[in-house]
Amino acid sequence: MAKIDPRVTRKTITGFSNPTIKFVRSLRDKKHRRREARFLAEGLRLLTDARASGHLPELLLMATGRDPHPLIDDLAAAVIDQGGDVIDVPPDILAKMTGKDNPQAVCGVYREWDTALARIDRHAAPIWLVAQAMRDPGNLGTLLRTADAVGAGGVILIDDCVDPFSVEAVRASMGAVFTQTLAQARWGDFLAWLRAGPGQLVAASLREAVAYRGAAYLAPCFVLVGNESQGLPADYEVACDMRVTLPMLGRADSLNAAVAAAVLAYEVLATLKTAPRL
């Protein structure tokens, strides 16, 4: 990771060739995020929500000429207090780093956290969301927001999903990436972990499925949705404890994966208020 002079906690950078600017821009690329274990988040609301969830950026970048805002000043002070760095940059540089023509006034660099299954405490919540091979960052952001909304314990990403720490996914999550426990695993490892303790695996499916309304959900319930275009592999569905289907009354034969997860999650949530735990 590019280092700022440790004696300086606040400075101004005006050149695109500055090493710190190059480092921040590199975090838009997945391989650099993985190498550095850092990611970008932008926007005062998102950064404020992250702080409320216990996450402060290691590096805070603020646009020069911005309108004054007490939340920005409080955030900057908190970053400096924790030993982080605050940098003022022209708006055009901020736009290059975030990839937006009209960037937000602030952008932060955060340390990625461990996403191993070992972090998951299945007893922490009655419902968890699981996505297999989800590829669209907008869908993942929606899934994270849904998990936050239903009070899920977190989101588990199976196989080759989109990077949850990409700028697009973080932006789409509207801050929920900071509130949710995240885990990433291959299917076999996830299934072995799940079967080692209590947990009902419920798949959204069209194959030999029961109606999602009135199904016998049990906590902790792991709601599984598949890839946006291909759905779940057949052998994955067979391994589930239950398959449920949502009615399709129009001409479309399926719902968006994240939307289906949201509808199903709320039904599970309503049912689990009176259902026993496993």
N, C-alpha and C positions, 0 to 999 in steps of 0.2 A: 504494500500500500504506500502511495506517495505520502511523505511526511512533511508537515508544516513545521517551521521552526518552533520547537516546544516553548520558547520564551515568549512567543506571540500568540495570544488567544483571539485577537481580532485584527484583521487587516483588509486591505482593498486590493483586488486584482483586476487589471484592465486588459490583459493580453490573452489571446486564445492559445498562445504557445506555452503558457505557464504550466509546469508539471502537474500542479494540483488540478487545474482545469482539464488537462488531458486525462488524468486519472478518473475524475468524476464522469467525464464523457464516456470513458471506456466501460463504465458500469451499465451502459445500455446494451452491452453485448453479454450474452449468457456465459461465455467461457471466461470472461474477465470477472464477472460476478462470482463465479464458482472459485476462481483462483484467489480472489481477494476476500471472499466470504462477506461481501458488502453489497448493498443495494440502494436504489434511489427511491425517495418518496417526495412528492411535491404538493404544495398548497397548504395554506395556514390551517384550514380546518382539519385536514388529514394529519398534519404534524401535531396539532393540538390534541386531537383524539389519541394519537400515538403516545403522547406524553401522559395523558390521563390513564393509559393502559400500562404505564411503566416503561415506555420506550423513549429514549432521547437520542437524537442523532449524534454521531461522533463529530460530524462536520455539518455546519449550517451555513447555507449560502443565501444571501438576501440581495434583492435587486436594489441598485442605487436609484434614487429619485422616487422611490415608492412612497405612498401615503403613510404617514405615521399610524401605528396601531399598537395599543398596549399589549396585546397578546404576542405580537412579534417581539417586542422588547422583553417580555417575561420569558419567552422561549429562548431568546439569545442569552439572557442572564443565566438560565438554567443550564444551557449547554456549556457555558464558560465555567460555571460552578462545578460541573462534573469533570472538568478537564478537557472538554472538547474545544473545537475551533469555530470561529464565526468569521465569514468572509463576505464582504460586500463586492458585488460584481455588476457590471452594466447589464441591462435587460437582454441585449442581444447575445451575450455570453450565456446567460441563464437559459435562453431559448435553445441554444445549441446543445446544452447539457441535457435538457428535458425532452427535446424533440418537439416542442410546441411553439408555434409562431407567436402565440400570446401566452407566455408563461405566467405562472402564479408568482407571487412576490417572494416566496421562499421555497427552498429545496433542501432536503436533508439526506445525508449518507448514513445508513444504519448498518450495524453488524447483523448478518444473518444468524438465525438460531438453529439449533439442532432439530432436524426433522426425522429422527429415527423413531421407529415404533415404540422403542423403550420409553419414550417420553409420555406415552399415552397411559392414562389411568382410566380404564373403562368404567370405573365406578364414579367418576367425577360428574357424569351427566347421564340422563336417561336416553339421550339421542345423539347420534354421531352421523355425519354425512361422509359418504365415500364416493369417489369418482374414479372411473377407470378410463385411462387414455383420453381424458378431456384435453382438447387441443386449443380451444379459443380462450384467450385471456379475459375477454368480457364475460364469458360463461363462468369461468373460475371466480372472477370477482363477484358475480351474482351469487354463486354458491357460497362464498365466504360471507356475504351479507345475509343470506338466508340463515346460515348457521348461527350467526350472531343474533338474528331476529328471533329464532326459536329457542335460544338458550342452549344450543348444542355444545357438546364438549369440545368439538373441533372438526377438522376436515382431514380425511386421509386420502392421499392421492396414490392411485395404483398404476403401475406400469409407466408408460411414457406420456405423462401429462405435461401440459404447459408449465413453465417455470412460475411458481407462485410469487417469486420475487422480481419478476420482470416489471418494468415501468408501467406497462399497460395493465397487467393484472393487479398491481398495487393500486393504481389509479381507479380501476373498475371496482375494487373492493370497498372504496370509500372509507378506508381506515379499518375495515373488519380484519384485514390480514394481521393487524396488531392485537386484536382481541381473541383470536382463535388459536388453539393448539393446532399445529400443522405436523403431519407425518407423511412420509413418502416411502413406498415399498413396492416390491414386486408382488404379484398375485400370490404365489406360493408362500412367500414369507408372511404376508398378511393373513392368509387363511390359517396357517399353522399357529400364528399368534392368537387369532380370534378363537380357535378351537381349544386353546389352552386355558380358557376361562369362560365365564358367562358372557353371552352376547348372541342376539338374534340378527342374522343377516337377511335383509329384505331387499329384493331387487325389483326395480321398475322394469316390467317386461310385457311382451305381447304373447309369449309362449306359455301355454298351459297355466295361466295366471288367474288368481281370484280377484274380485273387485277390491279396489283399494279401500273403499268405505266399508267399515264393519269387519275388517280383517283382524286377526288375533295378534296384535303387536305386543311385544314384551320388552321390557327394559333390562339391560341396555340394548337399544335397537340401532343397528347400523344400516342406514338407508343407502343403497347402492344404485348408481346410475352409470350408464356406459358412454361410449364414444358418441359424439354428436351425430355422425353419419352412419355408423355401423352398429351402434348399440353394444350390448354385452356379448362376448363370445358364448356360444351355447354351453360349453363345459363350465364356464363361470356361473351361469344361471343354475345349472344342475346342482352346483355345490351350495347354493343358497338355501336357507331354511324355509323361505317363502318367496313366491313371485306374485306381484300384484300389478294390476293394470288400471289405467285411468281411461274413462270413456272418451271416445273420439266421435263427436256427433256431426262433424263437418266432413269435408273431403280430405283433409290432411290425415295421414296415417300415424303421425307421431307428434309429440310436443318437443320443444327445445329441451335439451337435457337439464339445464339449470332450472327452467320453469317446472319441469316434471318433479325435480327434487324438492322444489319449494312447496308445491301442492301436496306431495306425499308427506313431507316433513311436518306440515301443519296438521294433517290427519293423524299421523303418528303421535304428535304432541298431545292432541285432544284425547286420543285413546289412552295414552299412558298416564293420564291424570287419575284414572281409576283402575288401571291394569296392574297386576303384581309384577315384581321384578324377578328376573331369572336367578 
